[in-house]
Amino acid sequence: MSDQKKARNSIIVQGSVLVVTAFVTRIIGLLYRFPLTQIIGKTGNDYYSTAYSIYSILLIISSYSLPTAVSKMISEREAKGEYENARRIFKGSMIFAIIAGGLSSVILFFGADLFTRQVQTPLASIALRILSPVLLIVAVLGVLRGFFQGLRTTVPTAISQIIEQIFNAVVSVAAAYYLFSYGAKVGGVLGDEKNYSAAYGAAGGTLGTAIGALSALLFMGFLFMIYKSQNGKRHKRRRGEYVESYSTIFAVLITTIIPVIFATTVYNITSLAEMIVFKNLAVAQDYTAHQIHEWWGVYNGQYIVLQNVPISVASALVAPSVPALSASFAKRDHRGVQSKISQVTRFIMVIALPCTVGMFVLASPIMQLLFGDPDILSARILMIGSLSIPFFAVSTLSSGILQGINRIRIPVRTSLITLFAHMALLAVLMVGFHLNIYAVVLANCFDGFLMAVLNDYYVHKYSGTRYNWSKVFVLPALASLIMGAFVYVVYHVTYVIVSSNAFSCVISVFVGMLVYFVVILKIGGLTEEELRRVPKGASLVRLAKKLHAL
């Protein structure tokens, strides 16, 4: 097997590990969000998501991009055999993480009241303060994850993410239950039992985030100590080896991390910006505080959680793609770069498109199953919003690709354009058409579409990649539509027979997965060779042959 083919397969294998992990962690996340939502309610969901949105901005600024940046820099040095420089980059990144994460934690803790008042949700400050130390924890954790990803292994990151989510789920529900009761007592004294119980319950949910991150950090730290003890000699300076000075290391570190952080900040600040615009315009349009809390609780606490499940596939593939693309780019292997880009884009579409159709067809059953919410508004939000999933998947991946081929400033530019267009459309839909929360959903869909188009244009321009549109987009879309028809019929027939939404939903999802698997193979959307590359690929091939799909 050629080096190029090995590298391409490595991306798919490593990416598959993170994709599976992303699905596992998101499923765990969905499972615990049901009892969490039942405990804290839609108002509590608003407090929780508001605190999390503010926390996410500081997380992005301080450390969110560290795994990508660190993995990119270490991968480039490792590819050249500059092991001492790789070690120095790790050390410099850790110092950066501690300073940036620590400073952000202090700002978030003492600025919690100011931040939450600006978004018309002052009681979210309780949950926000609990999240403040997480910024330091996640910063250090990000460097450790980036270090192992730079060595072309995603397994430590994958395992740590599962551990993190398990602790998060258990602690979130338990703490929310306890603090909800405590908040009710506090609210009883202050004359606002409903809002204080929801606010303290939301704080319990954020405590789970803190404990989960700490558990992942302890695990990654343990793995790093083992790696260091077994590979210490490899990282000793060799005679004649070119070694960058620490001043050069920090200069490279800053010039690499800052554009990535800026790009990610602009790209992700949208959620906070749309919350500020929506809530302030909704108040100006005389909607009640209860309506605003309910709407935002459904949008950000339910819909966005579901939307992020398939989008996490793109995020998962960015981790192994960036260092692999950086290594190929450093070697001027242009054909290898193009091959990797086509491969990961196709892999994303094979997953994102059926998720889009499935969520559209089963919008109401899914909302009832996962959140106990039969409201038609919730179902409509999911139906409309599901159409944005392929676009957000492409835009997320393409941002990572541009970073991997040293076009870091481009995602900043496209994110700024998209941000202003998004906010302008949101304001028009709110003020001109009075669409309330539907305006947020439509503007969000437009954001994903515009970002995907702009980023993909620059990926083509600077990498020379040309997609096989039939295999990358058309065939997965066709298989997804056929699957959607089966899912719709199976759900409604099953519901008529058993009158159980949960049973009908689970059966229809299982049938949909099976139908999609068979159809995508039958129409040539995936080949046997490609199927063998993913984890457990041999088992999937055997299953496909039993089903006469191959």
Secondary structure, DSSP 8 states (H G I E B T S, - for coil): --HHHHHHHHHHHHHHHHHHHHHHHHHHHHHHHHHHHHHHHHHHHHHHHHHHHHHHHHHIIIIITHHHHHHHHHHHHHHTT-HHHHHHHHHHHHHHHHHHHHHHHHHHHHTHHHHHHHTT-GGGHHHHHHHTTHHHHHHHHHHHHHHHHHTT--HHHHHHHHHHHHHHHHHHHHHHHHHHHHHHHHHHHHT-HHHHHHHHHHHHHHHHHHHHHHHHHHHHHHHHHHHHHHHTGGGS--TT-----HHHHHHHHHHHHHHHHHHHHHHHTHHHHHHHHHHHHHHHTT--HHHHHHHHHHIIIIIHHHHHHHHHHHHHHHHHHHHHHHHHHHTT-HHHHHHHHHHHHHHHHHHHHHHHHHHHHTHHHHHHHHH----HHHHHHHHHHHTTHHHHHHHHHHHHHHHHTT-THHHHHHHHHHHHHHHHHHHHHHHTT--HHHHHHHHHHHHHHHHHHHHHHHHHHHH-----HIIIIIHHHHHHHHHHHHHHHHHHHHHHHH--HHHHHHHHHHHHHHHHHHHHHHTTSS-HHHHHHSTTHHHHHHHHHHTT--
